[in-house]
Amino acid sequence: MGLIPTPVQNTLRARADKHVGLLAEYSNPGELVEAVEAVRREGYSKIDTFTPFPIHGMDHSMGLSPSKLGYIVIGGGLGAAMTAALARLPQGSPWFVRPVSAARLGDDAGVVGAGLAAFDGARP
């Protein structure tokens, strides 16, 4: 535990079975990761760090398991997409079964025999 001063090391060892709080500031992320690993080697398992930016490898140094948040987010996204797709299904017959009426005078669709009115029922 070379990064932790000797008086603090002695205090940590003396209070190993009690609640202990330690506040330290390090000049670079590498020192913080090394200090966290040193504290874990001393037997402490409930460790938390606060940094203004994410530090690669800090989760592993703290002994945290991989986050399950990604699985929750992808499940919610897929569930929302499926709900949206099911909500858009037509209530009656699908659009490709609807009868196509002949174009009426003034119809701007530009396609003879398939006016835009044929697709009205396909939208919810």
SEVO-713096 format. One record per residue: residue number from 1; x negated, y negated, z negated of N, C-alpha, C, O in turn; residue in three letters. Coordinates in Angstrom, 1 decimal, padded with zeros to 4 digits. Atoms other than C-alpha are relative to their C-alpha. Layout:
NUM / X / Y / Z / X / Y / Z / X / Y / Z / X / Y / Z / ALA
...
***
This chain:
1 / -000.8 / 001.2 / 000.0 / 000.0 / 000.0 / 000.0 / -000.9 / -001.2 / 000.0 / -000.8 / -002.1 / -000.9 / MET
2 / 000.9 / 001.1 / 000.0 / -002.6 / -002.5 / 001.0 / 000.6 / -001.3 / 000.3 / 000.1 / -002.4 / 000.0 / GLY
3 / -000.7 / 001.2 / -000.2 / -000.1 / -005.1 / 002.1 / 000.7 / -000.6 / -001.1 / 001.1 / -001.7 / -001.1 / LEU
4 / -000.7 / 000.4 / 001.1 / 001.6 / -005.3 / -001.2 / -001.0 / -000.3 / -001.1 / -001.9 / 000.6 / -001.4 / ILE
5 / 001.0 / 000.3 / 001.0 / -000.4 / -007.1 / -004.0 / 000.0 / 001.0 / -001.2 / 001.1 / 001.6 / -001.4 / PRO
6 / 000.1 / -001.0 / 001.1 / -001.6 / -004.9 / -006.9 / 001.0 / -000.2 / -001.1 / 001.6 / 000.8 / -001.6 / THR
7 / -001.0 / 000.2 / 001.1 / 000.6 / -006.5 / -009.6 / 001.4 / 000.5 / 000.4 / 002.1 / 001.0 / -000.4 / PRO
8 / -001.3 / -000.4 / -000.5 / 003.6 / -005.9 / -007.5 / 000.1 / 001.5 / 000.2 / 001.1 / 002.1 / -000.1 / VAL
9 / 000.1 / -001.5 / -000.1 / 002.5 / -002.3 / -006.8 / 000.3 / 000.6 / -001.4 / 001.0 / 001.6 / -001.5 / GLN
10 / -000.2 / -000.5 / 001.4 / 002.3 / -001.7 / -010.6 / 001.4 / -000.1 / -000.5 / 001.9 / 000.8 / -001.1 / ASN
11 / -001.4 / 000.2 / 000.4 / 005.7 / -003.2 / -011.2 / 000.9 / 001.0 / 000.7 / 001.8 / 001.5 / 000.1 / THR
12 / -000.8 / -000.9 / -000.8 / 007.2 / -001.1 / -008.4 / -000.1 / 001.5 / -000.6 / 000.9 / 002.2 / -000.7 / LEU
13 / 000.2 / -001.3 / 000.5 / 005.7 / 002.1 / -009.8 / 000.6 / 000.2 / -001.4 / 001.2 / 001.2 / -001.7 / ARG
14 / -000.5 / -000.1 / 001.4 / 006.8 / 001.3 / -013.4 / 001.5 / 000.0 / 000.0 / 002.2 / 000.6 / -000.8 / ALA
15 / -001.5 / 000.1 / -000.1 / 010.4 / 000.6 / -012.3 / 000.6 / 000.9 / 001.1 / 001.6 / 000.6 / 001.7 / ARG
16 / -000.4 / -000.8 / -001.2 / 010.7 / 003.4 / -009.7 / 001.4 / 000.6 / -000.2 / 002.1 / 000.9 / 000.8 / ALA
17 / -001.3 / -000.6 / 000.2 / 013.8 / 004.8 / -011.4 / 001.1 / -001.0 / -000.3 / 002.2 / -000.7 / -000.7 / ASP
18 / -000.9 / 001.1 / 000.3 / 015.5 / 001.4 / -011.9 / 000.3 / -000.8 / 001.2 / -000.4 / -000.6 / 002.2 / LYS
19 / -000.2 / 000.9 / -001.1 / 017.0 / -001.2 / -009.7 / -001.1 / -001.1 / 000.1 / -001.5 / -001.7 / -000.9 / HIS
20 / 001.1 / 001.0 / -000.2 / 014.2 / -003.4 / -008.2 / 000.3 / -000.8 / 001.2 / 000.8 / -000.3 / 002.2 / VAL
21 / -000.1 / 000.8 / -001.1 / 014.3 / -006.3 / -006.0 / -001.3 / -000.6 / 000.4 / -002.1 / -001.0 / -000.6 / GLY
22 / 001.2 / 000.6 / -000.4 / 011.4 / -007.6 / -004.0 / 000.2 / -000.9 / 001.2 / 000.9 / -000.5 / 002.2 / LEU
23 / -000.1 / 000.9 / -001.1 / 011.2 / -010.6 / -001.7 / -001.4 / -000.3 / 000.5 / -002.3 / -000.7 / -000.3 / LEU
24 / 001.3 / 000.3 / -000.5 / 008.3 / -011.1 / 000.6 / 000.1 / -000.6 / 001.4 / 001.1 / -000.4 / 002.1 / ALA
25 / 000.0 / 000.6 / -001.3 / 007.4 / -013.1 / 003.7 / -001.3 / 000.4 / 000.7 / -002.4 / 000.3 / 000.1 / GLU
26 / 001.2 / -000.5 / -000.7 / 005.1 / -011.8 / 006.4 / -000.1 / -000.9 / 001.3 / 000.8 / -001.4 / 001.8 / TYR
27 / 000.3 / 001.0 / -001.1 / 003.4 / -013.8 / 009.2 / 000.3 / 000.6 / 001.4 / 000.5 / -000.2 / 002.3 / SER
28 / -000.3 / -000.6 / -001.3 / 004.1 / -011.3 / 012.0 / 000.8 / 001.3 / -000.2 / 000.8 / 001.9 / -001.3 / ASN
29 / -000.9 / -001.2 / 000.1 / 006.5 / -008.4 / 012.7 / -000.8 / 001.3 / -000.3 / -000.3 / 002.2 / -001.0 / PRO
30 / 000.8 / -001.2 / 000.3 / 003.7 / -005.8 / 012.6 / -000.3 / 000.2 / -001.5 / -000.2 / 001.4 / -002.0 / GLY
31 / 000.2 / 000.0 / 001.4 / 002.9 / -006.6 / 009.0 / 001.3 / 000.5 / -000.8 / 001.2 / 001.3 / -001.7 / GLU
32 / -001.3 / -000.3 / 000.7 / 006.6 / -006.3 / 008.0 / 000.3 / 001.5 / 000.2 / 000.7 / 002.2 / -000.7 / LEU
33 / -000.2 / -001.4 / -000.3 / 006.9 / -002.9 / 009.7 / -000.9 / 000.9 / -000.9 / -000.5 / 001.9 / -001.5 / VAL
34 / 000.9 / -000.8 / 000.8 / 003.8 / -001.6 / 007.9 / 000.4 / -000.1 / -001.5 / 000.2 / 000.9 / -002.2 / GLU
35 / -000.4 / 000.1 / 001.4 / 005.0 / -003.0 / 004.5 / 001.3 / 000.9 / -000.3 / 001.3 / 001.5 / -001.3 / ALA
36 / -001.2 / -000.8 / 000.2 / 008.4 / -001.3 / 005.0 / -000.4 / 001.5 / -000.1 / 000.1 / 002.3 / -000.9 / VAL
37 / 000.4 / -001.4 / 000.0 / 006.7 / 002.0 / 005.8 / -000.8 / 000.4 / -001.3 / -000.6 / 001.4 / -001.9 / GLU
38 / 000.7 / -000.2 / 001.2 / 004.4 / 001.6 / 002.7 / 001.0 / 000.1 / -001.2 / 000.8 / 001.0 / -002.1 / ALA
39 / -001.0 / -000.1 / 001.1 / 007.4 / 001.0 / 000.4 / 000.8 / 001.3 / 000.1 / 001.1 / 001.9 / -000.9 / VAL
40 / -000.7 / -001.3 / -000.2 / 009.2 / 004.1 / 001.9 / -000.9 / 001.1 / -000.5 / -000.4 / 002.1 / -001.1 / ARG
41 / 000.9 / -001.0 / 000.5 / 006.1 / 006.1 / 001.1 / -000.1 / 000.1 / -001.5 / -000.4 / 001.2 / -002.1 / ARG
42 / 000.0 / 000.1 / 001.5 / 006.3 / 005.0 / -002.5 / 001.3 / 000.7 / -000.5 / 001.4 / 000.9 / -001.8 / GLU
43 / -001.2 / -000.7 / 000.4 / 009.7 / 006.7 / -002.6 / 001.3 / -000.8 / 000.0 / 002.4 / -000.3 / -000.4 / GLY
44 / -001.2 / 000.8 / -000.1 / 012.2 / 003.8 / -002.1 / 000.7 / 000.3 / 001.3 / 000.1 / 000.3 / 002.3 / TYR
45 / -000.8 / -000.3 / -001.2 / 015.0 / 004.6 / 000.3 / 001.0 / -001.1 / 000.3 / 001.4 / -001.2 / 001.5 / SER
46 / -001.0 / 001.1 / -000.3 / 017.4 / 001.6 / 000.0 / -000.8 / -001.3 / 000.2 / -001.1 / -002.0 / -000.7 / LYS
47 / 000.8 / 001.2 / -000.4 / 015.5 / -001.1 / 001.9 / 000.8 / -000.8 / 001.0 / 001.5 / -000.2 / 001.9 / ILE
48 / -000.6 / 000.8 / -001.0 / 016.8 / -004.0 / 003.9 / -001.0 / -001.1 / 000.4 / -001.7 / -001.6 / -000.5 / ASP
49 / 000.8 / 001.0 / -000.5 / 015.0 / -006.5 / 006.0 / 000.8 / -001.1 / 000.8 / 001.9 / -000.7 / 001.3 / THR
50 / -000.7 / 001.1 / -000.6 / 016.1 / -009.9 / 007.4 / -001.0 / -000.7 / 000.9 / -002.0 / -001.2 / 000.5 / PHE
51 / 000.8 / 000.7 / -001.0 / 014.5 / -011.3 / 010.6 / 000.8 / -000.8 / 000.9 / 002.0 / -000.5 / 001.2 / THR
52 / -000.8 / 000.8 / -000.9 / 015.5 / -014.0 / 013.0 / 000.2 / 000.6 / 001.4 / 000.9 / 000.1 / 002.3 / PRO
53 / -000.1 / -000.7 / -001.3 / 015.1 / -011.5 / 015.9 / -000.2 / 001.5 / -000.2 / -000.8 / 001.8 / -001.2 / PHE
54 / 000.1 / -001.4 / 000.2 / 015.3 / -007.8 / 016.4 / -001.5 / 000.5 / 000.1 / -002.2 / 000.0 / 001.0 / PRO
55 / 001.4 / -000.5 / 000.0 / 012.0 / -005.9 / 015.7 / 000.1 / 001.5 / 000.4 / 000.7 / 002.3 / -000.2 / ILE
56 / 000.0 / -001.4 / -000.6 / 011.4 / -002.7 / 017.8 / -000.7 / 000.9 / -001.0 / -001.8 / 000.6 / -001.5 / HIS
57 / 000.6 / -001.0 / 000.9 / 010.8 / 000.3 / 015.5 / 000.4 / -000.3 / -001.4 / 000.1 / 000.6 / -002.3 / GLY
58 / -000.3 / 000.3 / 001.4 / 012.2 / -001.3 / 012.4 / 001.0 / 001.0 / -000.6 / 000.9 / 001.4 / -001.7 / MET
59 / -001.0 / -001.0 / 000.4 / 015.2 / 001.1 / 012.2 / -000.7 / 001.3 / -000.4 / -000.4 / 001.9 / -001.4 / ASP
60 / 000.8 / -001.3 / 000.3 / 012.8 / 004.1 / 012.3 / -000.8 / -000.2 / -001.3 / -000.9 / 000.7 / -002.1 / HIS
61 / 000.9 / 000.2 / 001.2 / 010.5 / 002.5 / 009.7 / 000.9 / 000.0 / -001.3 / 000.4 / 000.4 / -002.3 / SER
62 / -000.9 / 000.1 / 001.1 / 013.5 / 001.9 / 007.4 / 000.7 / 001.4 / -000.3 / 001.3 / 001.5 / -001.3 / MET
63 / -000.7 / -001.3 / 000.1 / 014.7 / 005.5 / 007.9 / 001.4 / 000.1 / 000.3 / 002.2 / 000.9 / -000.2 / GLY
64 / -001.4 / 000.1 / -000.4 / 018.0 / 004.6 / 009.4 / 000.3 / 001.0 / 001.2 / -000.6 / 001.2 / 002.0 / LEU
65 / -000.3 / -000.8 / -001.1 / 019.8 / 007.0 / 011.7 / 000.5 / -000.8 / 001.1 / 000.8 / -002.0 / 000.9 / SER
66 / -000.5 / 000.8 / -001.2 / 020.8 / 006.0 / 015.2 / 001.4 / -000.5 / -000.2 / 002.3 / 000.2 / -000.8 / PRO
67 / -001.4 / 000.6 / 000.1 / 023.9 / 003.7 / 015.4 / 001.0 / 000.8 / 000.8 / 000.7 / 001.2 / 001.9 / SER
68 / -001.1 / -000.6 / -000.7 / 027.2 / 005.2 / 016.4 / 000.9 / -001.1 / 000.6 / 001.9 / -000.7 / 001.2 / LYS
69 / -000.8 / 001.1 / -000.5 / 028.5 / 001.8 / 017.4 / 000.2 / 000.1 / 001.6 / 001.3 / -000.2 / 002.1 / LEU
70 / -000.1 / -000.2 / -001.4 / 027.8 / 002.5 / 021.1 / 001.1 / 000.9 / 000.5 / 001.8 / 000.7 / 001.4 / GLY
71 / -001.0 / -001.0 / -000.3 / 030.0 / 005.5 / 021.1 / 001.4 / -000.6 / -000.2 / 002.4 / -000.3 / 000.5 / TYR
72 / -001.3 / 000.7 / 000.3 / 032.8 / 003.5 / 019.5 / 000.4 / -001.0 / 001.0 / 001.6 / -001.0 / 001.4 / ILE
73 / -000.3 / 001.0 / -001.0 / 032.5 / 000.7 / 022.0 / 000.4 / 000.7 / 001.3 / 001.3 / 000.2 / 002.0 / VAL
74 / -000.3 / -000.6 / -001.2 / 032.5 / 003.0 / 025.0 / 001.4 / 000.7 / 000.0 / 002.1 / 000.7 / 000.9 / ILE
75 / -001.3 / -000.6 / 000.2 / 035.5 / 004.9 / 023.6 / 001.1 / -001.0 / 000.1 / 002.2 / -000.8 / 000.7 / GLY
76 / -001.0 / 001.0 / 000.0 / 037.4 / 001.7 / 023.1 / 000.2 / -000.6 / 001.4 / 001.3 / -000.8 / 001.8 / GLY
77 / -000.1 / 000.5 / -001.4 / 036.6 / 000.4 / 026.6 / 000.7 / 001.0 / 000.9 / 001.5 / 000.6 / 001.7 / GLY
78 / -000.7 / -001.0 / -000.9 / 037.6 / 003.7 / 028.3 / 001.5 / 000.1 / -000.4 / 002.3 / 000.3 / 000.5 / LEU
79 / -001.4 / -000.1 / 000.4 / 040.8 / 003.8 / 026.2 / 000.8 / -001.2 / 000.6 / 001.9 / -001.1 / 001.0 / GLY
80 / -000.7 / 001.2 / -000.5 / 041.7 / 000.2 / 027.2 / 000.1 / 000.1 / 001.5 / 001.2 / -000.3 / 002.1 / ALA
81 / -000.1 / -000.1 / -001.5 / 040.9 / 000.9 / 030.9 / 001.1 / 001.0 / 000.4 / 001.8 / 000.8 / 001.3 / ALA
82 / -001.0 / -001.0 / -000.3 / 043.1 / 004.0 / 030.8 / 001.4 / -000.6 / -000.3 / 002.4 / -000.4 / 000.5 / MET
83 / -001.2 / 000.7 / 000.4 / 045.9 / 002.0 / 029.1 / 000.4 / -001.0 / 001.1 / 001.6 / -001.0 / 001.5 / THR
84 / -000.3 / 000.9 / -001.0 / 045.7 / -000.7 / 031.7 / 000.4 / 000.7 / 001.3 / 001.3 / 000.2 / 002.0 / ALA
85 / -000.3 / -000.7 / -001.3 / 045.7 / 001.8 / 034.6 / 001.4 / 000.6 / -000.1 / 002.2 / 000.6 / 000.9 / ALA
86 / -001.4 / -000.6 / 000.1 / 048.8 / 003.6 / 033.2 / 001.1 / -001.1 / 000.0 / 002.2 / -000.8 / 000.4 / LEU
87 / -001.0 / 001.0 / 000.0 / 050.6 / 000.3 / 032.6 / 000.3 / -000.5 / 001.4 / 001.4 / -001.1 / 001.7 / ALA
88 / -000.2 / 000.5 / -001.3 / 050.2 / -000.6 / 036.3 / 000.7 / 001.0 / 000.9 / 001.0 / 000.7 / 002.1 / ARG
89 / -000.7 / -001.0 / -000.8 / 051.8 / 002.6 / 037.5 / 001.5 / -000.4 / 000.3 / 002.1 / -001.0 / -000.6 / LEU
90 / -001.4 / 000.5 / -000.2 / 055.2 / 001.9 / 039.2 / 001.0 / 000.9 / -000.7 / 000.7 / 002.1 / -001.0 / PRO
91 / -001.0 / -000.7 / 000.8 / 058.3 / 002.9 / 037.4 / 000.8 / 001.0 / 000.9 / 001.2 / 002.1 / 000.5 / GLN
92 / -000.7 / -000.9 / -000.9 / 060.0 / 004.4 / 040.5 / -000.9 / 000.8 / 000.8 / -001.8 / 001.4 / 000.3 / GLY
93 / 000.9 / -000.7 / -000.9 / 058.5 / 005.9 / 043.5 / -001.3 / -000.8 / 000.3 / -001.2 / -002.0 / 000.3 / SER
94 / 001.2 / 000.7 / -000.3 / 054.9 / 005.0 / 044.4 / 000.1 / -000.8 / 001.3 / 001.0 / -000.6 / 002.1 / PRO
95 / -000.1 / 001.0 / -001.1 / 054.2 / 002.3 / 047.0 / -000.1 / 000.7 / 001.4 / 000.5 / 000.2 / 002.4 / TRP
96 / 000.1 / -000.6 / -001.3 / 053.3 / 004.8 / 049.8 / 001.2 / 000.8 / 000.4 / 001.3 / 001.3 / 001.5 / PHE
97 / -001.2 / -000.7 / -000.3 / 056.7 / 006.4 / 049.6 / 001.2 / -001.0 / 000.4 / 002.2 / -000.6 / 000.9 / VAL
98 / -001.1 / 001.0 / -000.3 / 058.8 / 003.2 / 049.9 / 000.2 / -000.2 / 001.4 / -000.7 / -000.1 / 002.3 / ARG
99 / -000.4 / 000.3 / -001.4 / 060.6 / 002.5 / 053.1 / -000.6 / -001.3 / 000.5 / -000.7 / -002.3 / -000.2 / PRO
100 / 000.5 / 001.2 / -000.6 / 059.0 / 000.0 / 055.4 / 001.0 / -000.6 / 000.9 / 001.6 / 000.1 / 001.8 / VAL
101 / -001.0 / 000.7 / -000.8 / 061.4 / -002.5 / 056.9 / -000.7 / -000.8 / 001.1 / -001.9 / -001.1 / 001.1 / SER
102 / 000.5 / 000.7 / -001.2 / 061.0 / -004.2 / 060.2 / -000.3 / -001.5 / -000.4 / 000.3 / -002.0 / -001.3 / ALA
103 / 000.4 / 001.4 / 000.3 / 059.4 / -007.7 / 060.2 / 001.2 / -000.9 / 000.3 / 001.9 / -000.7 / 001.3 / ALA
104 / -001.1 / 000.9 / -000.2 / 061.9 / -010.5 / 059.9 / -000.6 / -001.3 / 000.6 / -001.8 / -001.6 / 000.5 / ARG
105 / 000.4 / 001.3 / -000.6 / 061.8 / -013.8 / 061.7 / -000.5 / -000.9 / -001.2 / 000.2 / -001.1 / -002.2 / LEU
106 / 000.5 / 000.8 / 001.1 / 059.6 / -016.1 / 059.6 / -000.9 / 000.7 / -000.9 / -001.5 / 000.1 / -001.8 / GLY
107 / 000.8 / -000.8 / 000.9 / 057.7 / -013.3 / 058.0 / -001.5 / -000.3 / 000.4 / -001.9 / -000.1 / 001.5 / ASP
108 / 001.4 / 000.4 / -000.3 / 054.0 / -014.5 / 057.7 / -001.0 / 001.2 / -000.2 / -002.2 / 000.9 / -000.2 / ASP
109 / 000.9 / -001.1 / 000.3 / 052.6 / -011.0 / 057.1 / -000.9 / 000.3 / 001.2 / -002.1 / 000.7 / 001.0 / ALA
110 / 000.9 / -000.2 / -001.2 / 051.3 / -010.7 / 060.7 / 000.0 / 001.4 / 000.4 / -000.7 / 001.7 / 001.4 / GLY
111 / 000.0 / -001.4 / -000.4 / 051.9 / -007.0 / 060.8 / 001.5 / 000.4 / 000.3 / 002.4 / 000.2 / -000.5 / VAL
112 / -001.3 / -000.3 / -000.4 / 054.9 / -005.8 / 062.7 / 000.5 / 001.3 / -000.7 / -000.3 / 002.3 / -000.7 / VAL
113 / -000.6 / -001.1 / 000.6 / 057.1 / -003.4 / 060.8 / -000.4 / 000.2 / -001.5 / 000.1 / 001.1 / -002.2 / GLY
114 / 000.4 / -000.2 / 001.4 / 055.4 / -003.8 / 057.4 / 000.0 / -001.4 / -000.7 / -001.1 / -002.0 / -000.8 / ALA
115 / -000.1 / 001.3 / 000.7 / 056.6 / -006.9 / 055.6 / -000.6 / 000.1 / -001.4 / -000.7 / 001.2 / -002.0 / GLY
116 / 000.5 / 000.0 / 001.3 / 055.2 / -007.9 / 052.2 / 001.0 / 000.5 / -001.0 / 000.7 / 000.9 / -002.1 / LEU
117 / -001.1 / -000.5 / 000.9 / 058.6 / -007.0 / 050.7 / -000.1 / 001.5 / -000.3 / 000.5 / 001.9 / -001.3 / ALA
118 / 000.1 / -001.5 / 000.2 / 057.7 / -003.3 / 051.0 / -000.8 / 000.3 / -001.2 / -000.7 / 001.4 / -001.8 / ALA
119 / 000.9 / -000.2 / 001.2 / 055.2 / -003.7 / 048.2 / 000.5 / -000.6 / -001.3 / -000.2 / -000.5 / -002.3 / PHE
120 / -000.5 / 000.6 / 001.2 / 057.3 / -005.6 / 045.7 / 000.2 / 000.9 / -001.1 / -000.1 / 000.6 / -002.3 / ASP
121 / -000.2 / -001.0 / 001.1 / 058.2 / -002.5 / 043.7 / -001.2 / 000.6 / -000.6 / -001.1 / 001.2 / -001.6 / GLY
122 / 001.3 / -000.7 / 000.5 / 054.6 / -001.4 / 043.3 / -000.6 / -000.8 / -001.1 / -001.4 / -000.3 / -001.8 / ALA
123 / 000.5 / 000.9 / 001.1 / 053.9 / -004.3 / 040.9 / 000.9 / 000.1 / -001.2 / 002.1 / 000.1 / -001.1 / ARG
124 / -000.8 / 000.0 / 001.2 / 055.0 / -004.1 / 037.3 / 000.7 / -001.3 / -000.3 / 001.4 / -001.5 / -001.3 / PRO
***
